[in-house]
Amino acid sequence: HLAEAIISQQISGSAAAAILKRFLGIFDERKDFPAPRAVLAVKENVLRGAGLSAAKVAAIRDLSLKSEQGLIPDTATLASLEDDDIIERLTVVRGIGSWTVQMMLMFQLGRPDVLPVADYGVRNGFRIAYRLRDLPTLRELARQGDKWAPYRSAAAWYLWRAVDLEKSGVEWTRPRIRLWRAPPRGDASARRRRSGVRTR
């Protein structure tokens, strides 16, 4: 849910999980997110009491309002849209930027080709993995990300992992992935080798 991505903005995963639990507790919900109308019925100070900042409360309320007005696509509609279309439609909500939508694309919709180049962890992970002195610029990271398509979400995971390993004192070794390249169609011996047939 996009509201979960709002809650997760600029805080650790454990802090976000704790706030989300308190937020859902307001509505006696354990798993399902409350309906937009239910969120709008709760006073701001109650939402703040769950640990949400004023900016996040405003963003969640604006999201709920626009959802009630039919301006936000439902989950089924989102699943049928391209990533860029989803970003364009959802960033009309107050406090929702590209990063927030990208997190939703990756973790809620399971999109495989998302690289949040503005994410500090991704940039720092790139610096660690490539043994750079400074953080890459957004343009440099995006250019490198083009080489990882269509699996940039997996690349982002590895870059976040590089940061985790550095924090734990484990030396990061950049994985070297050798991609198999198909032989020319006329190369019969190569096809036999690939199929396990011995060649003389």
Secondary structure by P-SEA (a helix, b strand, c coil): caaaaaaaccccaaaaaaaaaaaaaaaccccccccaaaaaaccaaaaaaacccaaaaaaaaaaaaaaaacccccaaaaaaccaaaaaaaacccccccaaaaaaaacccccccbbbccccaaaaaaaaaaacccccccaaaaaaaaaaacccaaaaaaaaaaaaaaaaacbbbbcbbbbbbbbccccaaaaaaaaaccccc
